[in-house]
């Protein structure tokens, strides 16, 4: 008999917001580690979301399967409690009530972020819509998914954010969303601790997502051409780096020791030893300290 030695063989994960970017990277790397991954989002082969991006949940699920896991795409609008409840009911029915990893990676706020104006000059409806997409979706998903973990007295919740310190992120509603997601991890950790379930927040560095590649007019194959537009881009990282950080956390038998913390790829690679897709170990905090701190101030201490 062949024994599957992959660290997450037999594990079940839900990556909410797994269509692209960090969510896709996390889903694929959980698949590499052997997990069955439910990949959810609004962009599917049946039609694009209002973001009008070409990536789909089916593509991500196929990559999970190709990586050695099992990818299961389920089109879900995470702002709808009814759709999320149906999703979790399906997972429970298909996996005998098992859910080991919940990743809240829903975002969808790029087009809603106003980087130019202070709060009192921003469109209120747009800002509140950003919060509903980036925060309420996480709350709704956890509300229905957590009972599966509590019942089994094990599991890991991962809240994907931007930054792991209290430093202001440059736009009122963006900052409020990303810092609130960290508090979601802190609050869930406190309530889940008696049940043996961990919850953390995690941030990548300068993420080389599909949208960011498009912004620089490059592809992953020639991404370094974008450095001419922004020297900091040389220190960017792929979604796989974030994915490997999450997979390492999910496989760590002592992950409860990190519960309630705001973590980052640039700290976790030192502990777990993972690399980016090209074998490097980007450390955006180190780059910031050397090159950007004088202009923008320190990142601050982790929350």
MARKESE-443218 format. One line per 4 residues: number of its first residue (from 0); for each residue x, z, y of C-alpha. Coordinates in Angstrom, 1 decimal. Example, Ala and Ser with C-alpha at 12.3 -4.5 7.8 and 13.67 -1.06 7.14 Angstrom:
2
0 = 12.3/7.8/-4.5  13.7/7.1/-1.1;
***
This chain:
303
0 = 0.0/0.0/0.0  1.3/-0.9/3.5  1.1/1.8/6.0  0.5/0.8/9.6;
4 = 3.1/2.7/11.7  1.9/1.5/15.1  1.3/4.6/17.2  -2.4/3.8/18.0;
8 = -3.4/2.2/14.7  -7.0/3.1/14.1  -7.6/4.3/17.7  -10.5/3.1/19.8;
12 = -10.1/2.4/23.5  -12.4/1.3/26.3  -10.7/-0.4/29.3  -13.3/-0.6/32.0;
16 = -12.2/-3.3/34.4  -10.0/-5.0/31.9  -10.5/-8.5/33.2  -7.2/-8.9/35.0;
20 = -4.4/-7.1/36.7  -3.5/-3.6/35.6  -6.6/-3.4/33.4  -5.6/-6.4/31.5;
24 = -2.0/-5.2/31.1  -3.3/-1.8/29.8  -5.7/-3.4/27.3  -3.0/-5.7/25.9;
28 = -0.4/-3.0/25.5  -3.0/-0.7/23.8  -3.5/-3.7/21.4  0.3/-3.9/20.8;
32 = 0.2/-0.3/19.8  -2.6/-1.1/17.3  -5.8/0.0/19.0  -9.2/-1.5/18.9;
36 = -9.9/-2.2/22.6  -13.3/-2.8/24.2  -12.6/-4.9/27.3  -15.3/-4.8/29.9;
40 = -16.0/-6.2/33.3  -18.3/-8.7/35.1  -16.2/-11.9/34.8  -16.8/-13.6/31.5;
44 = -17.1/-17.0/30.0  -20.8/-16.7/30.8  -20.0/-16.7/34.5  -17.8/-15.4/37.2;
48 = -18.4/-12.3/39.3  -18.7/-12.4/43.0  -14.9/-12.1/43.2  -14.9/-15.7/41.9;
52 = -11.6/-15.3/39.9  -10.9/-17.4/36.8  -9.8/-14.6/34.5  -12.4/-13.4/32.0;
56 = -12.9/-10.4/29.6  -12.9/-12.9/26.7  -9.4/-14.0/27.6  -8.2/-10.4/27.8;
60 = -9.8/-9.5/24.5  -8.1/-12.6/22.9  -4.7/-11.4/24.2  -5.4/-7.9/22.7;
64 = -6.0/-9.5/19.3  -3.0/-11.8/19.6  -0.9/-8.8/20.3  -1.9/-7.2/17.1;
68 = -4.9/-5.1/18.1  -8.6/-5.9/18.1  -10.1/-7.0/21.3  -13.8/-6.8/21.8;
72 = -15.2/-8.2/25.1  -18.5/-6.7/26.4  -19.8/-8.0/29.7  -20.7/-4.9/31.7;
76 = -21.5/-4.1/35.3  -20.1/-0.5/35.6  -22.2/0.1/38.7  -25.3/0.0/36.4;
80 = -25.9/3.3/34.5  -28.1/1.4/32.1  -25.5/-1.2/31.2  -22.8/1.5/30.8;
84 = -25.0/3.6/28.6  -25.7/0.6/26.4  -22.0/-0.1/26.2  -21.2/3.4/25.1;
88 = -24.0/3.4/22.6  -22.6/0.2/21.1  -19.1/1.7/20.8  -20.5/4.8/19.2;
92 = -22.5/2.8/16.7  -19.7/0.4/15.8  -16.9/3.0/15.7  -18.7/5.9/14.1;
96 = -18.7/7.9/17.4  -15.0/7.5/18.0  -13.4/6.9/21.4  -9.8/7.9/21.8;
100 = -8.9/6.4/25.2  -11.0/5.7/28.3  -9.4/3.7/31.0  -11.2/3.6/34.3;
104 = -9.6/0.6/36.0  -12.6/-0.9/37.9  -11.7/-1.9/41.4  -13.1/-5.1/42.9;
108 = -12.3/-4.0/46.5  -9.7/-6.4/47.7  -12.1/-8.6/49.6  -13.8/-5.5/51.0;
112 = -10.7/-3.9/52.4  -10.2/-4.1/56.2  -6.5/-3.6/56.9  -6.8/-4.4/60.7;
116 = -9.3/-1.9/62.1  -9.8/1.9/62.3  -12.9/3.4/60.8  -15.0/3.3/64.0;
120 = -14.5/-0.4/64.2  -15.2/-1.3/60.6  -18.4/-2.6/59.0  -20.0/0.5/57.5;
124 = -21.9/-1.3/54.8  -18.8/-3.1/53.6  -16.8/0.1/53.4  -19.5/2.0/51.6;
128 = -19.8/-0.9/49.1  -16.0/-0.6/48.4  -16.5/3.1/47.6  -19.4/2.3/45.3;
132 = -17.3/-0.3/43.4  -14.1/1.7/43.2  -15.4/5.3/42.8  -19.0/5.4/41.6;
136 = -18.2/3.0/38.7  -15.6/5.4/37.4  -18.0/8.3/37.7  -20.8/6.4/35.9;
140 = -18.4/5.3/33.1  -17.0/8.7/32.5  -20.5/10.3/32.5  -21.5/8.3/29.5;
144 = -18.2/7.9/27.7  -16.9/11.5/27.8  -19.4/12.9/25.3  -17.8/10.8/22.5;
148 = -14.5/12.5/23.3  -15.9/16.0/23.7  -17.6/15.7/20.4  -14.3/14.9/18.6;
152 = -12.4/17.4/20.8  -9.6/14.9/21.5  -8.9/11.9/23.7  -7.3/10.7/26.9;
156 = -9.0/9.6/30.2  -6.9/7.4/32.5  -7.8/6.8/36.1  -6.0/3.9/37.6;
160 = -5.1/4.3/41.2  -2.6/3.2/43.9  -0.1/5.8/44.8  0.3/9.3/43.4;
164 = 0.9/11.2/46.7  -1.2/12.3/49.7  0.4/9.6/51.9  -2.1/7.6/53.9;
168 = -2.5/4.1/52.3  -3.2/2.1/55.5  -6.9/1.6/55.6  -9.6/4.2/55.7;
172 = -11.9/3.2/52.9  -9.1/1.9/50.7  -7.3/5.2/51.1  -10.4/7.2/50.5;
176 = -11.1/5.3/47.3  -7.6/5.5/45.8  -7.1/9.2/46.7  -10.6/10.0/45.4;
180 = -9.8/8.4/42.0  -6.9/10.9/41.7  -9.4/13.8/42.3  -11.6/12.3/39.6;
184 = -8.7/12.8/37.2  -8.1/16.4/38.4  -11.8/17.3/38.1  -12.2/15.7/34.7;
188 = -9.1/17.5/33.4  -10.4/20.8/34.5  -13.8/20.3/32.8  -12.3/18.7/29.7;
192 = -9.5/21.2/29.0  -11.6/23.5/26.9  -12.5/20.5/24.7  -9.0/19.3/24.1;
196 = -9.4/16.1/26.1  -6.7/15.1/28.7  -7.3/13.3/32.0  -4.6/11.8/34.2;
200 = -4.3/9.4/37.1  -1.7/6.7/37.1  -0.3/4.3/39.6  1.9/1.2/39.2;
204 = 4.5/0.3/41.8  4.3/-3.1/43.4  2.0/-4.8/40.8  2.6/-8.4/40.1;
208 = -1.1/-9.1/39.3  -2.7/-12.5/39.1  -4.1/-12.1/42.6  -0.7/-11.1/44.0;
212 = 1.0/-14.1/42.4  -1.6/-16.3/44.0  -1.0/-14.5/47.3  2.6/-15.5/47.2;
216 = 1.9/-19.0/45.8  3.9/-18.4/42.7  3.4/-18.0/38.9  4.9/-15.4/36.6;
220 = 7.4/-18.1/35.6  8.8/-18.5/39.1  7.7/-15.3/40.7  11.1/-14.6/42.3;
224 = 10.4/-17.5/44.7  8.0/-15.1/46.4  10.9/-12.8/47.4  11.6/-15.2/50.3;
228 = 8.3/-14.2/51.8  8.7/-10.5/51.1  12.0/-8.9/49.9  10.2/-6.0/48.4;
232 = 8.6/-8.3/45.9  11.9/-8.4/44.1  11.1/-4.9/43.0  7.6/-5.6/41.7;
236 = 6.5/-5.0/38.1  4.1/-6.8/35.7  0.8/-5.4/34.4  2.6/-4.9/31.1;
240 = 4.7/-2.1/32.6  1.6/-0.2/33.5  0.2/-1.0/30.1  3.2/0.4/28.3;
244 = 3.0/3.6/30.4  -0.6/4.1/29.4  0.1/3.3/25.7  3.0/5.8/25.7;
248 = 0.7/8.5/27.1  -2.0/7.7/24.6  0.4/8.1/21.8  2.0/11.3/23.1;
252 = 0.8/14.2/21.0  1.6/16.5/23.9  -0.3/14.6/26.5  -2.4/17.6/27.3;
256 = 0.6/19.0/29.1  0.2/16.2/31.7  -3.5/16.6/32.1  -4.7/16.8/35.7;
260 = -1.6/15.2/37.1  -1.1/12.0/39.1  1.6/10.0/37.3  3.5/6.8/38.0;
264 = 5.2/4.1/36.1  8.4/4.9/37.9  8.4/8.4/36.5  7.1/7.8/33.0;
268 = 9.6/5.1/32.1  12.4/7.7/32.3  10.5/10.0/29.9  9.3/7.4/27.4;
272 = 11.9/4.7/27.7  9.6/1.7/27.9  10.6/-1.4/29.8  8.8/-4.2/31.7;
276 = 8.2/-7.5/30.0  11.6/-8.8/30.9  13.5/-5.7/29.7  14.0/-4.2/33.2;
280 = 12.8/-0.8/34.4  11.5/-1.2/37.9  11.4/1.9/40.0  9.5/1.3/43.2;
284 = 9.8/4.9/44.4  13.6/4.6/44.3  13.4/1.3/46.2  11.1/2.9/48.8;
288 = 13.5/5.9/49.3  16.4/3.6/49.8  14.8/0.7/51.8  11.4/1.7/53.2;
292 = 11.4/5.4/53.9  13.1/5.2/57.3  10.4/2.8/58.5  7.3/4.1/56.8;
296 = 8.2/7.7/56.0  8.5/9.4/52.6  6.1/8.7/49.8  5.6/12.5/49.5;
300 = 5.4/14.7/46.5  3.2/13.8/43.5  -0.3/15.3/43.7;
***
